[in-house]
């Protein structure tokens, strides 16, 4: 079979496909005959419906199906013959003026681009590193202690301070009018822990039981309550109760409550260090991976298949609407989000996906079975029953595919770092954990 491929624009191509009308009709007749054996119609016994009646009822839809199937088969053969890597689905339209006894169709489609990656030795990448020190372990133990703190009544006349649990009544008004969510009784929060807006916390800090205070509070422009965002309210707050926090000592009882079998503080610190080091490793991998991917995008030259970009745009819009729905936004699935908002992100994702795929193909960076197993075991190691988690991953191909993608990206990251000019840069533990 000789296939003529016409280049329309950049990655867009066109192939003309020809079908013999007799071939189509023969397949239509065969399908109608098979259908007549099983179709049920009023007035006829099953399998006894005349072929002419079946053809009258189903002929058009069967003819349509056959043409779709035959054109699809012809396109696949033509694309394979021309050694084309087709991106997405072709747009197929029937042509007028086909030779007698023939049906002609134009298939317009895009092909995957040639990906050119410049010499990676010219790329400069900051590779981050971080250490888990004793101070990080101490801060983590403080968090664990706070999670298990208890509260006791403060002495009468003692002012509220950071860490205290206060019980308050409050009412806010905007221009003298109450607003939804602006009033509560016996409301509890922890002072200094960001549970309330800073102005509210600052007002309550230093107050005593029985005291009342009026103060202005300007809601931020991006406040989640849209009705009050950017507006200023006058609040009246009255303190009903103040309780001081008591943090447990880091002793054998505390250690055992956290599941450390030997009950030793050294065992707890070792366990905390192990968990923090695992978290640091994953965060460093993510940060260094982003730096590598940025460098790859800068070093790559390629055209983008617009059909793939559009599919990614639709996927991102669907994700954005799902996120709005999860936040309780009414009619989120109909939210009019302009495509231009997500198109740059879609284009970057498609570009990066094509570049990574080319690098994996050219340098055989696919995830190996032993890498998959090691990565799953590392992910599972922080759980109480790691083997159950390992089985959970390996029992589902979709979950395993996500792990495979992570390992593949790690392989690409290590390959690029091995080629590029790398600047080793130490980052503080707190900075790494804060940035995610």
Secondary structure, 3 states (H helix, E strand, C coil): CCCCEEEEECCEEEEEEEEEHHHHHHHHHHHHHHHHCCCCCCCCCCCCCCHHHHHHHHHHHHHHHHHHHHHHHHHHHHHHHCCCCEEEEEEEEECCCCCCCEEEEEEEEEECCCCEECCHHHCEEEEEECCCCHHHHHHHHHHHHHHCCEEEECCCCCCCCCCCEEEEEEEEEECCEEEEEEEEEEEEEECCCCCCCHHHHHHHCCCCCCCEEEEEEECCCCCCCCCCCCCEEEEEEEEEEEEEEECCCCCHHHHHHCCCCCCCHHHHHHHHHHHHHHHHHHHHHHHHHHHHHHHHHHHEECCCCHHHHHHHHHHHHHHHHHHHHHCCCCCHHHCCCCHHHHHHHHHHHHHHHHHHHHHHHHHCCCCCHHHHHHHHHHHHCCCCCHHHHHHHHHCCHHHHHHHHHHHHHHHHHHHHHHHCEEEEEECCHHHHHHHC
